[in-house]
Amino acid sequence: MSTSPALPPVAPSVTAELVEALSPRLRKRLDAGIAKLAARPVVREGDTVRISVDEDTDLELQAPGGTVASADAIRCGCLLAPGCLHRAAAASAAPVADATPDTAPASSPHARPDAQTGAGDETEEEAAQGSEPETADPAQLAAARAVYDASAAVLEAGADGSGAVLQAELLRAAHTARLAGLPRAAASAVSVVTGIRAARSADPGYRQPDLVDALRTVLGVAHRLPSASGPDLAELRGAVRQPYTPDGSLRLYGVFSEPVSTATGYAGAVTWTADAEGRLYTVSDVAPGGPSRATGAADRAVRIGDTALTHRELSRAGLAVSGATVSPTGRLGAGAGVRAVRASGAAWDAEPLERLWAVPVTEQVARALSGGHGLLFLDVTLAGTVREAAGDCLLADCDGLPLRLATAHEDPALPYRDNLRLLAAARGSRLRVVARLAPGPLPRALLLAAEHPARPDARVDLGLDRLQHADLPASGTAPAATPAPVEDEAPLHLLRRRVHQAVSGGRRVLAFPDSGAGDGGRLRRVGLATAGDLLDDLRAAAADRSRDAFGRLLPADTGRFARAWLAAAVYTSEVERALCATAWGARTEAVPAVL
């Protein structure tokens, strides 16, 4: 028996069912019940997690396979059970079990766990069996409407006002969408709920732009689906499982490993490898758990074939795979027919890995902005540090381009932040690094791995390995961080700020008379007429509250506000994408509008 603060993931339908069964009086007390339950001790014994509600009452969650899959699996010993508050509070406090498709990269916080580990591999022939109708069927139309309405209600309240009841309604809509054959809408809705929970709990890994992106995606998918057909409809529906295709024999070379620690309650490691042509493949081990599992997974054997290589070892060694199966995103399958043995690795400055850094930076950025894996392979010279609102980041010169390298994850249990501080002492060092593009008006990336500052023949996985002061150059001293200089920011921030404020505080923060009054005119005066019109429409939708004959406020038109916000969010995203490409000197192809 071991004590653990982590609750097992709970299926969306279970949380929705338990919350819906509560009386109106208990629903009002649900958020307070969740906060109270979070302070109680949690004990795990096998597949059973037990919460001590009080001295005489225990609450049990049965999680065979790591997930609570039915309402009956949550049992309470109090006198009011099974209709008590405790069961719904436990389900609402636990991470959401994402049983829907993996629509994000392997290292994304929203990636599906079973797709990470290679379970459920599926060939293209199997995925192609059965033809889809050209237009959405009535069940899918109803499910899309439910997802849109529930998402609009969340936007109306904002993350601050979206308590457990609104979250449960969106989870019920997600479950309905999954049953109707809309896995992408279901996964996007779950992502919104996990983002809201991270925001409300002050999770160190929470990033507001991620929640904005999730809400824009779920509203956009639900909005477009009723009028879509053919390939567009198939893309909006998504796939339950990514198809895995046979890829014969592969000779892979380890590049780096990174931890995965998500707000959904999953953690582990992803190791990136490359073949002789420079194509990237990933090997993953992600399961329910917290940051300790993320760091511990680095020393577990990779789940492919019979190899005993750990993720940490594979990131510096190689792998020979026969009978390989690969997903469209490069994830290696772990089916029974796959064989793998250890092979020699390669240095970053030797073939074939050298060719990853040979690709021009502008091409790498364009690929990332067009939906690629987002990784950048850069040669940089460290130039100091700069203090930003989110913390210090490294300044670097990338072949004449001023670049900011930020920490990839803020969880203090991971060594990213400490390693970045130590690297600041290596000012003037020329390093080869791996980073992930952070779209914005300035060249910026999240630092994932780097050459060792004192031993160019070694490399450091910055989310798993810990640098020491002894690892730094003898003359290295960390300079004091300077405040970030005031940039000539594109006035698009006037619209972006309101889009983000709505996600945090809901309609009410934009309904105030002084919330951006005059900003629409400022945008038009600098040539951003569309942005100005969208901002004015967003503010008008937020302030639109009619009254009845007795002067009482009528229910708000959540649909109008959601449409206005979605239009502003899509526009902002696309313009920021163009600004990012310009900052890096990259050229990108236009992408289809979401509206």
N, C-alpha and C positions, 0 to 999 in steps of 0.2 A: 504494500500500500504506500502511495506517495502523495504528498500534498502538492497541489498545482493550482495556480490562479486561473488557468485557462478552462473555459467551458467548451464542450465539443460543438461543432457546427450543427445547426438545426435547419432542416428543410424549410423552404419558404412557406409551403402549404401548412406545415405544422404551426408555425408562428401565427399565420393568418387565422387558422381555425381556433386556436386558443384565445386569441384576442377578440375575435368575433363572438365567442361564447360568453364573454364577460357582460355583466349588467352595466347600464350606463354609469351607475355610481362607481363601480370598480374601474371602469375605463378611465374615469377622471383621476383615479389614484395610481394608475399604472406606471407613469414615469417616476413617481416617488417610490413605488415598490421596486422598480428596477435599481434605483440608486441605493436603496436599503439592502437589496440582495447582493449588490456588488461588493459590499463591505463584509459579507459573511465568508467564513472559511470554506474552501472547496477541497475535497479529497477525492482522489481517483483510485479505483481498484479495478484493474482490467478494463472492461468496456463500460463500467458503471462510474458515473461521476456523482458525488453526493455533496449537497450544500446543507449546512446546518442553519436552518431558518431561525431557530431558537434552541433553548436547552432541551426541549422535548420533541421538536419537530424537525424531520429531515426531508429534503427534496432530492429525488433521484432522477438522473437522466441516463437512460440506457442507449448506448451508442455503439451497436455492433458494426464493425468496419470503420468506426471513427465518426459516424454521423447519426444524429437523431432523426429517424425517418418517419415516425408516426407520433400522433398526440399521446397515444397510450404509453409511449416510451418515457414520458415525463410524469412522474408520480410524486404526489405530495402526501405527507402524513397528517396534515392539519384537519380540523373538523369540517371545514367548508369544502374540502376536495370532493370531487374533481373540479368543481366550479369555482375554485379559489383563485386569488390574484397571483399566488406564488408560481403556478405553472406557466401562466402567460408572461410573467416577469422574467422567469428563467429563459424561456424561448426568445424573448425580446432582447435579453442581455447577451445571449450567445451569438457567435459569428453566424452568418448566413451560409448554409451549405449550398454552394453553387453547382448544381447538377446539370446546368445548361452548357452550351458549347463554349469552347475556348476561342474567343474572337480577338484575343490580344496576343502580343508576342510572348514568348516563353517566360521572359523575365518580368513581364508586366504584373502589377499587383492584382489584376483582375483575371489572370489566366486560370483556366479550369484545372483542378488538381489531377484528375485522372488522365487528362491529356498531357500533363506535365510528365507523368511517370511512364507514358507510353501504353497505358491500359486501353483496351478497346480499339486497337489498331484496325483500320478498315481500308480495304483497297478501293481504287476508283471504280472497279467493276461493281463491287457491292454497293457503293454509294450511288451508282447510277441506276440501280434496279428500281423500277417503278417510275412513272412519269408524273410530273407536277402539273396541276391545272394552270392555265395561262393567267388567270386572275385569282385574287384571294377569295376563298369560300366564305359563306356567312359566319361560320365559327371564327375564322381568322379576322374578319371585319369587326366582329363583336369584341374579340380579345384585344385588337389594336385600339379600339375605342376605350376599353377599360384601362389599358396601359396609359393612354394619353390623358384620360381624365384623372387617374390617380397621380400621374406625374405632374399635371397642372396644379392639382391640390397641394402637392409638396412645394412647388414653386411659389404658389400663393402664400404659403406660410413661411417659406425659407427654411434653411437648416435649423435656425434658432427655434422655430415654432413647430417643426415636424417631429412631434413626439412619437411614442411607440404605436399609437393608434393609426396615424397617417402612414407610418412605415409599414404596418401590417396590411393596410389596404393596398399599398403598392406591391407588397410581396404576394398578396392574393392575385393581383392582376398579372404578376410575373408567372405565377403557377398556371393561371388560365391560358396565358400566351404559350407556355411550353406545351400544354395539352393540345392546343390548337395548331401546333406545328410552326410556332414562331420563336425558335430558340434564340435568335438575336435580340428580339425585343425583351424576352425573359431575362437574358444575361445582362442587358443594359439596365433593366429595372433593378435587378439585384445590385449592380454596381452603384446605382444611386443610393440605395438604402445603406450599403456599407460605407459610402462616402459621408452620408449624413451622420451615421453613428460615430465615425472617426472625428467629424467636426464637433459633435456635441460632447464627446469624451476627451477632447484635447489630445487626441492621439498624436505622438510626435512625428508619425509618418504622414499625417494629413497634409494635403496640398489643395488649396481652394481651386486652382485651375483644373485639377483632376475631376473634382465634383462638377464644375461648370461643364467640362467636356462630356461627362457621363450624362448629365441632364440634357444637354444639347443633343446627344446621340439618341437617347430614348424618345424624346419628343419628336426628333426628326424622323426616326424610323416609323413611329406610330402615325405621324402626320402624312408621310408619303405612301405608306403601304396601301391604303384603300384605292388609290388611283394608279398603282403600279401594275405592270404586266411583264411577261417574258423574263429576260435576264435581270432587269431591275427588281422585279418581284422576288426572284430567287436570291438575289443579293440581300434584300431587306429581310427575307425570312431567315437566312442563315442556315447553318448545317448543324445537326445534332453532334456529329463527330467529324473531325477533319479527315479526309481520305488519305490513307497511307499507301504509297505506291512502291512496288519493289524497285530497288536501286542496285541490285547486284552486290559486288564487293567494293568496299570503300577503304581507302588508306587515309586516316585522319590524324591531324596534328593539333595538340592542345594549344589554345590561345590564352584563355583566362577563365576563372570561375567567379561567380557573383552570388551573394545570398539573396534569398527571396523571403520577405517578411511582410505580410499583407494585413490590411484592416479586416479582411474576411476570416482571419484566424488560421491561415495556412502559412507554412514556412518551409524552407529547404534551400537547395542550391541548384544553380544552372551552370553547366560548363559548356563553353563555346569552343568548337573545334573547326578546323578548315581542311579541305582536301587539297590536292596538288594544284588545282585550278583556282584556289582562293574562294571557293564556295563555302559558306558557313553552315554548320550543323550544331544542334544543341542536344545535350544529354541532361535530363532533369531528375530531381528527387524532391518533390514537394508534397506535403501531407499536413494534416491538422497539427498545429503547434505554434509556438511563439518564437521570439528572437533566438533563444538558446538552441532551438532545433535548426535554425538557419545557419548558425555557426557550427553546430555539431555535424550537420549534413556534409560538410566539406571533408570530413574524415570517414564517411561511409562509402562503401563500394558502390560504384555506378551501377545502375540497373539496366544492364545490357549484356547479353551473352553470359559467359562464365568468368569474365575477367574479375580479378580482385582489386583492380585499380580504384583508389578513392578519387573523389572529385578534385581534391587538392593535387593529387599525383597526376591525374589526367590533364590538368591545365598546363602541365609542363612536359608531359610525355606524349605518346601517340597511341593509336588504336587501329587494329586491322579488323574490319567487320566483313562478314560474309552473310548473304541472305538478308541484307539490310532493307528496311522499309522506312520511308521518309515522308513526312507531311509536307504540304505546300510551303510551310514556313521554315522547313529545315529541321524539324524535330525528329529525332531518331526513334523508331518504334522499338518496343521491347518484347516482341512476340516470341513464341516458342521456337520458331525456326531461325532466329537471329543468333549468330555466333560472333564472338569478339575476343581477341587476345591482345595483350600489351605489345606495343611497338615503340620504336624510338621517337622522340619528339624533335622539335626544331626550335632554334632561337628566333626571336622576332626579326633579327637582321639577316636571317638566312632563308633560302628557299625551302618550302614554298610560302612561308608566312610573310616574308619580305614584301610580296606582291600586294598584301593588304594595305600597306603603307604607301605603295607606289601609285595607288589611285589618287588623282588630284582631289584636293579637299572640296572643291566646288562640286565635283561629281558625287562625292560621298554625301554632301549635304542635300543635293537635289534628290538623290535616291531616298534619303531619310524622309524628306518632306513629301515624297510621292508614295509613302506607305511602306517603305522598306523597314529593315530591322532597327534602324536608328543609330547603329554604332558608327563611331568615327575613329579612324586610326590616324593619329596625328604625331608629328614631330614638333615639340615645343621647347622653348627656352623660358624657364621660370623667371618672372620679373618682379615678384613681390606679392602682396595681398591687398585686398580692398574690402572694406566693411560695408555690407549691405544689410537691408532690413532682416533678412533671413539668417544672417551670420556672415562670417568672413569667407571669402573665396580667393583662390589663387589668380593672380594675373600672369599671363603668359604671352609670348610672342610666337605665333604660328606662321612662319615664313612671311613676316611683315604684317600679319593680321593680328590686332590686339584681341586677346581671347580671355574670357573668364571661365575658370574651372571650379565648379561648385561641388559640394558633397552630394552623393547620390541618394542618401537616405539619412534622415535625422534621428533615427532611433539610437539612443546612447549605448544600447547593448551591442551595436555594430561599430567597428573601428573606423568607419569612413571619416568622421569629423576629426578624431585624434590624428589620423594619418595625414589629413590635409594640413593640420596645424604644423606637423613635423616637416612636411615637404616645403613649407614656407621658408624653412631655414636653408634650403638648397637653392637659394636665389642665384641665378646665373647658370644653373645646371641645364644641360641639353638632354631632354628625356624623350623617349618614345612612349606614348600613352594610348590607352583605349578609353573612350568616353562615349556618352550617349547624348545626342543632340537635345538641347533644351530650347525649343522655338521661342523666339523673342526678337525685339528690334535690335539687340546687340548680339554679337557672336558669343555664344554661351554653351557650355556642355557640362554634363555631370561626370565626374572623374571616377572610373571603374578600376583601372589597373595601370601600372606604370613600371618602367624600368627601375631597378633599384638605384637610388641616387648615388651610392658609393660603389656599387658593383654592377657595371653595365651588362655583365653576363647573366645577371639574375633579374627576376621580375617579381612584383608584389601585387597580389589581388587585394585591393584596398578595402574591400568589404569583409575580408576573411583573415588576412594577415595583419599583424600589428608591427609597425615600424618602431624602433627604439632610437633614443638619442645617439647611441653608438653606431647606428646605421648611417648617420648623416655625414657629409663631408667634414673634415676636421675643422675647417674655418667657418662652418655653417652656423649662422645665428639668425633666428627668426626675426625679421623686421616687424615693427608695429604696423598694424593694419591702418590704412588711411581711409577716411570716409569716401564713399562712392561719389565721383564727380557728378555734378548736375549735367545731364545729357539734354541735348535738343530733342526731346521725345516727340514723336509724331503725335499730333493732337488727337489721334484715335483713342488715346487713353481716356478722353472725356466720355466716350461711349463704353469702353471696356469697363471702366470703374462702375458704371450703373448696372451693367450686365452682371458683374460679380456681386455687387451689393444686393441685387434681387435674390441671388442664390443664398446668400447668408441671412438676410433679414426679411425677405419676402416682399410682397407688393407694398406694404405699408411704408417701407423706407424710401420708396420712390414717389409716394403720394404726397409727401411734404412739399409745400410751395417752394422751398429753397433747394430742393434736391435736383440740381442741375439746370435751374431756370437760366436761360440764355446760352447754355452750352451748344444747343442746336445751331444757333446763329453763328457761334464761333467756328463750328465745324464747316458750315457753309462758306464762311468768309475765307477759309484756307483751301477751298476747293473740294472739301469732302461733303458734297451736298447730300449724297445718299445716307452717309452716317448721321448728318444732322436731321434728316427726315425720320430715320429710324429711331433716333433718340427722342425726338418730339412725340412720335407715335407711342413709344414705350412709356413715357411719362404720362401721356394722355390716357392710356389704357390703365395705368396704375391709379390714376385719380378719378376714373369713371365709376362713380357710385351713385345710382339713382335712388330716389325716395318715393314712397307710396303717398297716397292722398293724406295720410296722417303725419307725414314728415319722417317716417321711419325708414332707415336704410334698407334697401332691397339687397338680396344676395348678390355678391360680386360676380361679374362675368369672367370666371377664371379662364374660359377658352380664349377670349380676346387678349387677355394679358399674356397667356402662354404663347399665342401666335406672335404677338409683338416682341416678346422676349426672344423667341426662337429666331425670328428674322434678324434681330440685332446680334444675337450670339453667332449665327452662321456667318454673317457679314464680317464681324470682328475677327473670327477665326481665319477666314480666307485672306483678309487684308494683312493680318499679322503673319500669316504664312508667307505672303509676298514680301513683307518687310524683312522677315528672317532670311529669305533667299537673297535679298538685296544686300543685307549686312555681310553675308558670307561671300558675296559675289557669285552666287549660284543662279542657274536658270531652271525653272520648273515648269511642267506642263499644267495647264489649268485643270481643275478637278470639277466634276459635276456638282451643281448646287444642291443643297439638301432640301431646299423648298421647291 
